[in-house]
């Protein structure tokens, strides 16, 4: 990049860094200050802490000025909106917030941002899709910034065994906005000592990437990708399942293959075969109802949501996930643990008696649920929060034994309850199919409301039942599918169901 793009050295150079805990924002600010001072400049940094639990980033602010005539400059402690030369955001939504705060100016600011996401509490707490729209941030930054450098620096840093601060520092060096050589940037990292090799690796990778491809295309939602259906799975039973999938329309193959893999992992190949049996019957109804003209939308949604319904989250499933070797390895990678370091994971679990009864043989579980006084007394013993350290022998062994109950899952009360509910839901969709094809498709999509376990599962079930209770009012209406979709969207808006209650009252008046 041409030297003319560099910032003026007559006035202070201002850099704002927005980073969350664990991203090394303070280290990055220290590197920038050390870099400036090593070149004879005067620099200072300040910080304003964000709020814990991922509701706000810490703002680090650096100002630097070339020393002249031995005079000591006066530097600002806080950024002035519209007067920041470089904004560095360690997460993409923080880049958007920097624009909202007025830190980014179109005639002045170079914006450096990582395009990965660390979801905020407000995004996670939504029952539906509460994720912020990345395309809105892209539009805002393109308009607000003089120049934007944006790609996934988090993944790049992790692949180098470092943290994102090193990658952001590399992007800053390659942006050519500071009048310092690359070697000076590297010297600032090396002066830190510990972990310098990994940081230098991430720095160089980001520097190279910024030079050759400084922008990534950002999408509002990730592109859905399915594994290709293999010619041979390497096992006779699995080969038979793959051959059965080929009997369906090609548009459905991706969902069916994903469903078969999920249910084989959840239970066994026979269970995946039961899934294909059920979808085959629904596909036949779809053909009879003119599904070909609709692109077999009914079969496609049935393939997706029936697999989700059959792979329900019971106590056995939760225990199995907690003790997987792949999960322990993923946690180690996320925290950056070295081979000689021990990592203990503490899980917070709050079981209820409902979950205990669901894991029991169906007769015993029903017997306990039919005796309220006994159920209440047992619930008082069970229903409390526990912090489970899965790295200890006691808790790992306990969860491992529970996960081994998978072979007896078909005999549990929860399995019977899930099967009955699933068949009632699919039966409703099938009955409506001939009368109102689009409404039947929306009925299948309503399974999205049920997710998780414990209280989350109970709330989802309640909302599902409320939405489904509107079917008699909608089945004869041409716009019935649109109304059911609105009800489902209202159910996903808030946890308490206020929006759904209002939508149901509206439906009752149409």
PEBELGI-V51377 format. One line per field, one symbol per residue. phi: phi as a letter, one per 40 degrees, with the letter a starting at -180 (. if undefined). A space follows every 10 residues. Layout:
phi = ???
This chain:
phi = .cccccccbc bdcbbbbbac dgcgcccccc ccccccccbg cbaabbabcc ccgfbaccbb bbbaaccbfg cccbbccbcc dgbbcbbbbc accccccccc cgcbbccacc bbacccbbcc dccccccbcc cccccccdcc ccccccabba accccccccc gbbcdccccc cccccgcbcb cdcccccccc ccgcgccccc ccdccccccc cbacbbcbbc bcccbbcccc cbcgadcccc ccccccccdd ccdccccccc ccccccbadc ccccccdccc cccccccccg cdccgfcccc cccccccccc cccbdccccc ccbccccdcc cccccgcccc bcbbbbcbbb cbcccccccc ddcccccccc bdcccccccc cccacbbbcc cccccccccc cccccdcbdc cccccccccc cccccccccc ccdccadccc cccccccccc agafcccccc cccdcccccc ddcbcccccc cccccccccc cccaccgccc dccccccccc
